[in-house]
């Protein structure tokens, strides 16, 4: 059988054994007129005045009012370019009521990710923005001179926020709401935290206690400490207006949610929660998944691994395929590689014990490895098989699991996956293993009814 492979740059379908059971979420249909939907959302927001009215009020107080529009980086397919994009209508609204282009900034909420290159920025942002001389700036979590200290949250997190944002008269957040493996869903408050915070601000927010909390999981906001801490940061920084979207598997807009921070985000969350959970008949011997759009490097594919846990039998096998498009580093930061190697060389139990030790110095990016450890609580390290063409010829002994390229010389997703399945069958000594394909990768959350 053949299934759509959304991460193959050659756009070839993925061949799987005919007995494979395929699961996919039933996302709502794409909006027929996304342009009108964005206009309507800005004019009739949730629990908020229209954006144009808020913008006018700011100008009335300060004729040289500064506006900052926060956008996601290239790990999220937010529509900032082309027909139905959400960035240009915001900027047009502000210019129409008297904001000077020089007083408007588009701020990329990179969080602890590396800054985007000029080439990467041009790929995601509509040319209209550059033609109208509106500056686009990367947030830098390590640039202390451009961070403003606002105090501490009730949990004790240091709240340092990008100064450009803090000093702005008008603060607007944009983003995508989809399942998120620690914060419940993306979007909303995450544009500020971790999007615009200091590296040190992640120490508690992404520390071992919050990462290991039972409620820090996909599609859950109730009692989720990561969500609560993120929201606390955003409220301290201040947010005047947000516009978030939901998308289908082709990245077409299925919903637009604008208005007050919590009201608009909660409406989008309720939409996603309704379709992103996938009931599966039973746990499978072999689960095959993919890194999705977000899987630009090994660091980001942790999301696909974590999302697959609910479909896996205890001690089952996971095959994960990805297309690493990050031209700077296809694995992740030095800190990530360091902690990941500790996991690969020991065990999930040992890693988590070390992360909770009072003698362990918090290392940025350790949270992603801690989420990898959750997968390896369900299956052994050597039952995880990964494949990305970009890893060919690389030393991968610092990565947990097995590079599936070992079973097939050709750089072909189908051939590598089929060869890996045959390898697993030989290990188990039988052919009739239950195989599942998760067509939505990290974006859908399977669970046994």
C-alpha positions as CSV (number, residue, x, y, z in Angstrom):
1,X,0.0,0.0,0.0
2,X,1.0,3.6,-0.6
3,X,0.3,6.6,1.7
4,X,1.1,10.3,1.4
5,X,4.5,11.1,2.8
6,X,4.4,14.8,3.8
7,X,8.1,15.2,4.5
8,X,9.5,13.8,1.3
9,X,11.0,16.7,-0.8
10,X,10.6,14.5,-3.9
11,X,6.8,14.3,-3.1
12,X,6.8,10.5,-3.4
13,X,4.3,8.4,-1.6
14,X,5.5,6.1,1.2
15,X,5.2,2.3,0.5
16,X,4.1,0.3,3.6
17,X,3.1,-3.4,4.1
18,X,-0.5,-3.9,3.0
19,X,-1.5,-4.9,6.6
20,X,-0.6,-1.5,7.9
21,X,-3.4,0.3,9.8
22,X,-3.4,4.1,9.0
23,X,-4.6,6.7,11.5
24,X,-5.3,10.3,10.7
25,X,-7.1,13.2,12.4
26,X,-10.2,14.6,10.9
27,X,-9.4,18.3,10.7
28,X,-12.2,20.7,9.8
29,X,-12.3,21.8,6.1
30,X,-10.1,24.7,4.9
31,X,-11.8,28.1,4.9
32,X,-13.2,29.0,1.5
33,X,-12.2,32.6,1.9
34,X,-9.3,33.0,4.3
35,X,-8.8,36.7,3.4
36,X,-12.3,37.5,4.6
37,X,-11.9,35.3,7.6
38,X,-8.8,37.3,8.7
39,X,-10.6,40.6,8.1
40,X,-13.6,39.5,10.1
41,X,-11.5,38.2,13.0
42,X,-9.7,41.6,13.2
43,X,-13.0,43.5,13.1
44,X,-15.0,41.2,15.4
45,X,-12.5,39.7,17.9
46,X,-13.2,37.6,21.0
47,X,-13.5,39.5,24.3
48,X,-11.8,42.5,22.8
49,X,-12.2,45.8,20.9
50,X,-11.4,45.6,17.2
51,X,-7.7,45.9,16.4
52,X,-8.3,49.2,14.6
53,X,-9.9,50.8,17.7
54,X,-7.1,49.6,20.0
55,X,-4.5,51.0,17.6
56,X,-6.3,54.4,17.4
57,X,-6.4,54.6,21.2
58,X,-2.6,54.0,21.4
59,X,-2.0,56.7,18.8
60,X,-4.3,59.2,20.7
61,X,-2.0,58.8,23.7
62,X,1.2,59.0,21.7
63,X,1.4,60.3,18.2
64,X,4.7,58.4,17.7
65,X,3.3,55.1,19.2
66,X,5.4,52.1,18.5
67,X,3.9,48.8,17.5
68,X,5.5,45.3,17.7
69,X,4.0,42.3,15.9
70,X,5.4,39.0,17.2
71,X,5.7,36.2,14.7
72,X,6.8,32.5,14.9
73,X,10.0,31.3,13.5
74,X,10.3,28.7,10.7
75,X,9.5,25.8,12.9
76,X,5.8,26.7,12.5
77,X,4.0,27.0,9.2
78,X,2.1,30.1,10.1
79,X,0.7,31.9,7.1
80,X,2.8,35.1,6.9
81,X,3.0,35.1,3.2
82,X,0.6,35.0,0.2
83,X,-3.2,34.9,0.0
84,X,-4.8,34.8,3.4
85,X,-1.7,35.6,5.4
86,X,-2.3,37.1,8.8
87,X,0.7,39.5,8.9
88,X,0.0,42.0,6.1
89,X,-3.6,42.8,7.3
90,X,-2.3,43.7,10.7
91,X,0.3,46.0,9.4
92,X,-2.1,47.5,6.8
93,X,-4.5,48.3,9.7
94,X,-1.8,50.1,11.7
95,X,-0.5,52.1,8.7
96,X,-4.1,53.1,7.8
97,X,-4.7,54.8,11.1
98,X,-1.4,56.7,11.2
99,X,1.4,54.5,12.4
100,X,4.7,55.3,10.8
101,X,6.4,52.3,9.1
102,X,9.6,53.2,11.1
103,X,7.7,52.7,14.3
104,X,6.5,49.2,13.4
105,X,8.6,46.1,14.0
106,X,8.1,42.5,13.2
107,X,9.7,40.5,16.0
108,X,10.5,36.8,15.5
109,X,9.9,34.8,18.7
110,X,12.9,32.5,18.4
111,X,12.8,31.5,22.0
112,X,16.0,29.5,22.6
113,X,16.2,28.6,18.9
114,X,19.0,30.1,16.8
115,X,18.3,33.3,14.9
116,X,16.8,32.9,11.5
117,X,19.0,33.8,8.5
118,X,18.0,36.6,6.0
119,X,17.3,33.9,3.4
120,X,15.0,32.0,5.9
121,X,13.2,35.2,6.8
122,X,12.5,36.0,3.2
123,X,11.0,32.5,2.7
124,X,8.3,32.9,5.3
125,X,7.4,36.6,5.2
126,X,5.4,38.4,2.4
127,X,7.4,40.7,0.2
128,X,4.9,43.4,1.0
129,X,6.5,43.8,4.4
130,X,9.9,44.5,3.0
131,X,8.5,46.8,0.2
132,X,6.9,48.9,2.9
133,X,10.2,49.2,4.8
134,X,9.1,47.4,8.0
135,X,11.9,46.0,9.9
136,X,12.0,42.3,10.8
137,X,14.1,41.4,13.9
138,X,15.2,38.2,15.5
139,X,14.8,37.8,19.3
140,X,18.0,36.8,21.0
141,X,17.6,35.1,24.4
142,X,21.3,35.6,25.3
143,X,21.4,39.3,24.5
144,X,21.1,40.7,28.1
145,X,21.4,44.3,26.9
146,X,18.2,44.0,25.0
147,X,16.2,42.2,27.7
148,X,14.1,44.0,30.4
149,X,13.6,42.5,33.8
150,X,10.0,42.5,35.0
151,X,10.2,40.5,38.2
152,X,9.5,36.9,39.0
153,X,6.5,34.7,38.6
154,X,4.8,33.0,41.6
155,X,6.9,29.9,40.9
156,X,10.0,32.0,41.0
157,X,10.9,32.2,37.3
158,X,13.0,35.2,36.2
159,X,10.9,37.3,33.8
160,X,13.2,39.0,31.4
161,X,11.5,40.0,28.1
162,X,12.7,41.4,24.8
163,X,13.0,45.1,25.4
164,X,11.7,46.1,22.0
165,X,8.5,44.3,23.0
166,X,8.3,45.6,26.5
167,X,8.8,49.2,25.4
168,X,6.2,49.0,22.6
169,X,2.9,50.9,23.0
170,X,1.0,48.3,21.0
171,X,1.8,44.6,21.5
172,X,0.4,42.0,19.1
173,X,1.0,38.3,19.1
174,X,0.5,35.9,16.1
175,X,0.8,32.2,15.8
176,X,-0.4,28.7,15.2
177,X,-2.4,26.6,17.6
178,X,-1.6,22.9,17.3
179,X,-0.9,20.1,19.7
180,X,2.3,20.6,21.8
181,X,4.0,17.9,23.8
182,X,4.6,19.9,26.9
183,X,2.5,23.1,26.8
184,X,-0.7,21.3,25.7
185,X,-1.0,23.4,22.5
186,X,1.2,26.0,20.8
187,X,0.2,29.6,20.1
188,X,-1.2,32.3,22.4
189,X,1.0,32.9,25.4
190,X,3.9,30.9,23.9
191,X,4.7,33.8,21.6
192,X,6.0,35.6,24.7
193,X,7.2,32.6,26.7
194,X,9.4,31.0,25.6
195,X,9.3,33.1,22.4
196,X,10.7,36.4,23.9
197,X,12.3,35.4,27.2
198,X,15.9,35.2,28.4
199,X,17.8,31.9,28.3
200,X,17.9,32.0,32.1
201,X,14.1,32.3,32.2
202,X,13.9,28.7,30.9
203,X,15.6,27.3,34.0
204,X,12.4,26.8,35.9
205,X,9.9,27.0,33.0
206,X,11.6,24.1,31.3
207,X,13.2,22.5,34.3
208,X,13.0,18.8,35.2
209,X,10.1,19.3,37.6
210,X,7.8,21.0,35.2
211,X,8.9,18.8,32.3
212,X,8.3,15.6,34.3
213,X,4.9,16.8,35.6
214,X,2.0,14.4,34.6
215,X,-0.1,17.3,33.3
216,X,2.7,18.8,31.1
217,X,1.4,16.9,28.0
218,X,-0.3,17.2,24.7
219,X,-3.8,18.7,24.4
220,X,-4.0,19.5,28.1
221,X,-4.2,23.0,29.7
222,X,-6.0,22.0,32.9
223,X,-3.4,22.0,35.7
224,X,-0.6,22.1,33.1
225,X,2.3,23.9,34.9
226,X,4.1,24.7,31.6
227,X,1.0,26.4,30.2
228,X,0.4,28.2,33.5
229,X,4.0,29.5,33.7
230,X,4.0,30.6,30.1
231,X,0.7,32.5,30.7
232,X,2.2,34.1,33.8
233,X,5.1,35.5,31.7
234,X,2.8,36.8,29.0
235,X,0.5,38.6,31.5
236,X,3.5,40.3,33.1
237,X,4.8,41.4,29.7
238,X,1.4,42.6,28.6
239,X,-0.5,41.7,25.4
240,X,-3.0,44.0,23.6
241,X,-4.2,41.7,20.9
242,X,-3.6,38.2,19.4
243,X,-4.4,36.5,16.1
244,X,-3.9,32.8,15.9
245,X,-4.8,30.2,13.3
246,X,-5.5,26.5,13.0
247,X,-4.4,24.7,9.8
248,X,-5.1,21.4,8.0
249,X,-2.4,18.9,6.8
250,X,-1.8,21.0,3.7
251,X,-1.3,24.2,5.8
252,X,-4.6,25.7,4.7
253,X,-6.3,27.8,7.3
254,X,-9.2,26.1,9.0
255,X,-9.9,28.8,11.7
256,X,-8.9,32.3,12.7
257,X,-9.0,33.4,16.3
258,X,-8.4,37.0,17.3
259,X,-8.9,39.1,20.3
260,X,-7.9,39.0,24.0
261,X,-5.0,36.7,24.8
262,X,-6.8,34.0,26.8
263,X,-10.2,34.1,25.1
264,X,-8.9,33.8,21.6
265,X,-6.3,31.2,22.5
266,X,-8.8,29.1,24.4
267,X,-11.3,29.1,21.4
268,X,-8.5,27.8,19.2
269,X,-7.6,25.2,21.7
270,X,-11.1,23.9,22.0
271,X,-11.2,23.5,18.2
272,X,-7.9,21.6,18.1
273,X,-8.7,19.4,21.0
274,X,-11.9,18.3,19.2
275,X,-10.0,16.6,16.4
276,X,-6.3,16.1,17.3
277,X,-6.9,13.2,19.6
278,X,-7.1,9.9,17.6
279,X,-8.6,6.8,19.1
280,X,-6.7,3.7,18.1
281,X,-8.1,0.1,18.4
282,X,-5.1,-1.3,20.2
283,X,-1.4,-0.6,20.8
284,X,0.8,-1.7,17.9
285,X,4.0,-3.7,17.6
286,X,5.5,-1.3,15.1
287,X,4.5,2.4,14.9
288,X,5.7,4.5,11.9
289,X,5.6,8.3,12.2
290,X,7.3,11.4,10.7
291,X,8.8,14.6,12.0
292,X,6.3,16.9,10.2
293,X,6.9,20.5,9.2
294,X,8.4,21.2,12.6
295,X,11.0,18.4,12.3
296,X,13.7,20.6,10.8
297,X,16.4,18.8,12.9
298,X,16.8,16.0,15.4
299,X,15.8,18.3,18.3
300,X,12.4,19.0,16.9
301,X,11.6,15.3,16.0
302,X,11.3,14.6,19.7
303,X,7.7,15.9,19.3
304,X,6.9,13.1,16.9
305,X,8.5,10.5,19.2
306,X,6.5,11.7,22.2
307,X,3.2,11.9,20.3
308,X,3.6,8.3,19.2
309,X,3.8,6.8,22.8
310,X,0.0,6.2,23.0
311,X,0.0,3.9,20.0
312,X,3.0,1.8,21.0
313,X,3.0,-1.5,22.8
314,X,5.2,-1.7,25.8
315,X,8.7,-2.7,24.4
316,X,7.3,-2.2,20.8
317,X,9.2,-0.5,18.0
318,X,9.1,3.0,16.6
319,X,10.3,4.0,13.1
320,X,10.5,7.8,12.7
321,X,11.3,9.5,9.4
322,X,12.2,13.1,8.9
323,X,13.6,15.7,6.4
324,X,16.1,17.9,8.3
325,X,16.0,21.3,6.6
326,X,18.0,23.2,9.1
327,X,21.1,24.3,7.2
328,X,22.9,25.4,10.4
329,X,22.7,22.2,12.5
330,X,20.7,19.1,11.6
331,X,21.0,17.7,15.2
332,X,20.7,20.7,17.6
333,X,22.7,22.9,19.9
334,X,25.9,21.7,21.7
335,X,23.9,21.6,24.9
336,X,21.2,19.4,23.3
337,X,23.8,17.0,21.9
338,X,25.6,16.8,25.3
339,X,22.5,15.8,27.2
340,X,21.3,13.6,24.4
341,X,24.5,11.7,24.5
342,X,24.0,11.0,28.2
343,X,20.6,9.5,27.4
344,X,22.1,7.4,24.5
345,X,24.9,6.1,26.7
346,X,22.8,5.3,29.8
347,X,19.0,5.0,30.1
348,X,15.8,7.1,30.5
349,X,15.7,6.3,34.2
350,X,19.3,7.3,34.7
351,X,18.9,10.5,32.7
352,X,15.8,11.7,34.7
353,X,17.5,10.8,38.0
354,X,20.5,13.0,37.0
355,X,18.3,15.9,35.8
356,X,16.5,15.9,39.2
357,X,19.7,15.8,41.2
358,X,20.6,18.9,43.2
359,X,24.1,18.6,41.8
360,X,23.0,18.8,38.2
361,X,23.6,22.3,36.6
362,X,20.6,23.2,34.4
363,X,21.6,23.0,30.7
364,X,19.4,24.8,28.1
365,X,17.7,22.3,25.8
366,X,17.8,19.5,28.4
367,X,14.0,19.6,28.4
368,X,13.8,18.1,24.9
369,X,16.0,15.2,25.9
370,X,13.8,14.7,29.0
371,X,10.8,14.3,26.6
372,X,12.8,11.8,24.6
373,X,13.3,9.9,27.8
374,X,9.5,9.6,28.1
375,X,9.5,7.6,24.9
376,X,12.2,5.3,26.2
377,X,10.2,4.6,29.3
378,X,7.8,2.8,26.9
379,X,10.3,1.1,24.6
380,X,14.1,0.2,24.8
381,X,16.6,2.6,23.2
382,X,17.4,0.1,20.5
383,X,13.8,-0.3,19.6
384,X,13.8,3.2,18.1
385,X,14.7,3.5,14.5
386,X,15.2,6.9,12.8
387,X,15.9,8.0,9.3
388,X,16.7,11.4,7.7
389,X,18.7,11.5,4.4
390,X,20.8,14.3,5.8
391,X,22.3,12.0,8.4
392,X,24.0,9.8,5.8
393,X,27.7,9.5,6.5
394,X,27.5,11.2,9.9
395,X,28.6,9.7,13.2
396,X,25.4,9.1,15.0
397,X,26.5,7.2,18.1
398,X,25.5,10.1,20.2
399,X,21.9,9.8,19.2
400,X,19.6,7.4,21.0
401,X,18.2,4.5,18.9
402,X,19.4,3.0,15.6
403,X,20.0,4.8,12.3
404,X,17.8,2.9,9.9
405,X,20.1,3.8,7.0
406,X,22.1,0.8,8.2
407,X,19.5,-1.5,6.6
408,X,19.3,0.2,3.2
409,X,22.0,1.9,1.1
410,X,19.6,3.9,-1.0
411,X,18.3,7.3,0.1
412,X,14.7,6.4,-0.3
413,X,12.1,6.7,2.5
414,X,10.0,3.7,1.3
415,X,13.0,1.3,0.9
416,X,14.5,2.3,4.3
417,X,11.2,1.9,6.1
418,X,10.5,-1.5,4.5
419,X,14.0,-2.7,5.2
420,X,13.7,-1.7,8.8
421,X,10.4,-3.5,9.2
422,X,12.0,-6.7,7.8
423,X,14.8,-6.2,10.3
424,X,12.3,-6.0,13.2
425,X,10.4,-9.0,11.9
426,X,13.7,-11.0,12.0
427,X,14.4,-9.8,15.5
428,X,11.0,-10.9,16.6
429,X,11.1,-14.1,14.6
430,X,7.6,-13.6,13.1
431,X,5.9,-11.7,10.2
432,X,2.5,-11.0,11.7
433,X,3.3,-7.9,13.6
434,X,0.7,-5.2,14.0
435,X,1.9,-2.1,12.1
436,X,0.4,1.4,12.4
437,X,1.1,4.5,10.4
438,X,0.5,7.9,12.1
439,X,-0.1,10.1,9.1
440,X,-0.1,13.4,11.1
441,X,3.2,12.7,12.8
442,X,3.6,15.1,15.8
443,X,0.3,16.9,15.3
444,X,-2.1,14.2,16.4
445,X,-2.2,12.3,19.6
446,X,-3.2,8.6,19.5
447,X,-4.7,6.8,22.5
448,X,-6.4,3.5,23.0
449,X,-10.1,3.8,23.8
